[in-house]
Amino acid sequence: MDLNPTFAQQALAEALARYPEFAPFGARIVVRPLHSGAAYLLEYETRPPAELSNAWEFQNVAVKAYRRLAGV
């Protein structure tokens, strides 16, 4: 599966608008192929500190926005 970089950037921008505290960590959306289908998730250039307990919500917003924009 290929990731549309334009949609990924837009989706990440939406997530960062809601969770700006993640901006310094260089998040990017990636796709990992599975046996059946694919998983969309975030990778970071620098790991966010454990004190940012809303990392799961940030990832969910970004991935859901990407899936909506890409129609997957």
N, C-alpha and C positions, 0 to 999 in steps of 0.2 A: 504494500500500500504506500502510496506517496502522500506526503503532507503538502498542502497548498500553503506556501509561505505567506501570501497575502492574508488569507483567512487566519492563519496562526498568529500573525502580528496583530490583526484586528481583535481577535479573541483575547490575546494577552493584554492588549490595551484596555479592554473592557474589565478584565479581572484586576488589573493594576489601578483602575479608577476606583474600584471598591476596596482594594487592599493595597494602598500605596506603600505600605511598610515593606513590601517584598521587592520593590524596584531595585534596590542596591545589589540583589543577589543574582542577577542575570538569568532569570527563569526563561525557559523556552519549552514549547510544546513539541513532543516527540511521539512517534507512533511505533509500537512494538508489535510485530506480527505474532499471532497466536496460532495454535493448531487450527482453530476455526475462527476467523475474523482477526481483529486487531484490538490493541489497548492503546488509548491515548493517555499520556501522562506528562508531567513536568519534570524537567531536569534543570539543575541550577549550576551556574559557574562556581558559586560559593554557597555552601550549605547554610541555610537560615538557622539562627540560633533556636534552641528548644523553647525559649520563652515565647516565641511566636506560635502560639497554640492554634492559630487559625489557618495553618498551612493546608490542611485538608480542604477547608472551605475555599481557599484561594485556588487550589488545583481544580476543584469541582466547577467553580465559576468559569475558569479558563477552558476546560475541556468541554463543558456544555455549550459555551459560546462557540467554540470551534466546530463542534458537531452541528450546531444550528446553522452556522454560516456555510459550512461545506455540504450540508444536506446529507449527512451520514448518521 
